[in-house]
């Protein structure tokens, strides 16, 4: 009923129950932020400027002043905000006089006030997300300091280059289609370059700070985020250097293959959700097989002593490789479009098999973009499955020619099963 409404304006209607729920959420957010700050100071035997009670009250103050500003005048919220700023400024001045220079808690108090107001107007999910991010930033102070202390100048420059590419170059690329068949979009190609270089950069940082001593599995999973073919190549070479580790290297290779299938599913989901329905079951068969093979070899290796090899990290941000991939992606897009235009389905399948000789990201992205537009879904889905099969054959060849005798046996067994699973998936897609 209208009489139950506390607020009824054009963009906001608030009942007493809504008000109570949002107030409880506000109390919860103030409580957890205050708990983190109080625990952080208490563990260091430091005086607490703002703890559980202060943060909770500040959050409620932001909530209440926002409510009153909607009912009466926005000056009430401004007055409340200025009041909080004044108290924070005085606290900072007092602590700085004592030689304690630090403003994290003070800014957190101001932020908590704003969160209280944000919850009142209905942005509860956004407020909760911001609270989680804030908690992570507040609680990882020591971790961040340790990480920063271990960064090299080259790694810092790599991060700056990534920010420049992602935030200063990408947004200004034209969002229009050019070239033959109107399939080349500079913004899209730039986004792919940022995506590929970003994945590589994140993988580099994780491997640097988590360490390869966590196991071959960690390095293979991280490597599989970028290229399972690279993982196969690297581990095959290492298996010849240390043949006694061939089985654990095989586990890493199959783990990377599992990640590859997940990566393909994610790429199809990102670029063409409509194509995913027909591919879920065929790719799930391959995924389940790859995971089962990796688990089988892991279980057979579990408990046996082995050393952990360190993989050379290389360049933290390989923009050249990402740009090359972007150019390669454009070439694949043109090749697939040309093959589809001139030769129909047969041409698409040939280009898919060829492009998968390196890895399947480019063909997965390009075919997904064309599926349902210049190419029907079934042809696009078959092209992706064919690329998976072709890439599997390539990785078998790499292991056979570069790996130890034991690794060759493991890979032939494991990837042989994965290849058969791919054939089964192909049959399921086309005949069931």
Secondary structure, DSSP 8 states (H G I E B T S, - for coil): -GGGEEEEETTEEEEHHHHHHHHHHHHHHHHHHHHHHHHHHHTTT---SS-HHHHHHHHHHHHHHHHHHHHT-THHHHHHHHHHHHHHHHHHHHHHHTT----HHHHHHHHHHHHHHHHHTT-HHHHHHHHHHHHHHHHTHHHHHHHHHH--HHHHHHHHHHHIIIIIIGGGS--SEETGGG-EEHHHHHHHHHHHHHHHHHHHHHHHHH-GGG-HHHHHHHHHTT-HHHHHHHHHHHHHH-GGGHHHHHHHHHHHHHHHHHHHHHHHHHH-HHHHHHHHHHHHHHHHHHHHHHHHHHHHHTT------------SS-HHHHHHHHHHHHHHHHHHHHHHHHTTHHHHHHHHHHHTTT-SHHHHHHHHHHBTTTB-HHHHHHHHHHHHHHHHHHHHHHHHHHS-HHHHHHHHHHHHHHHHHHHHHHHHHHH-
